[in-house]
Amino acid sequence: MNMIADLTVVPIGVGISLSKYVAACEDILKRTGLKTTLHPNGTAIEGEWDAVMAAVKACHEKVHGMGAPRVFTILKIGTRTDREQSLEDKVNSVEEKLQG
């Protein structure tokens, strides 16, 4: 099943700056070949259910391996059965409505 997910991984107990953990997760996501879009509070991901969930797990394992004793993740998932929809489709639909 194809999904569009929004992932936010928050390491806890590592201080204030989190960019090195975000960069490590982004590297993992890029290596999977999944379509991703980084945004200020997370990453949008498009792909097959099992591949996305495996990538989320890999991010958790990486962040723990970097010394984070706790990891809190927010994961929003959207699926459709009536048609395929991409990250771009969702954004374009809203932008078209804004145009008029």
Steps between C-alpha positions, in 0.01 A plus 500: 500500500635842403500769767586860557649552844626792701785407735643696789771329707590671828803375695463559873787550742751630244489877552337780307643469147349211306625570147761223499228245582271643232786482249567136594133409444490694172803304382323173581184612320691612190681164484167312496399654168167612646368836384555748784461869569673653800308780671568702816328255736560164336501313172219405263551150359328321212533127443386148572386431856771248589780711352389812687463315829843338456648847443334631818647209693844565350477864608420395857788255506740762363397771747530258792839394364608865504443509875139607544361303794142574394336570165153647460346477155194659347381309194196601297395257228255543215391226260251489214331212324305701240807629311871558525612833639847650528644763730483746212137412423393598850680834490389577142137437589509766771698745287247465215217586737691804623538621141135515453 
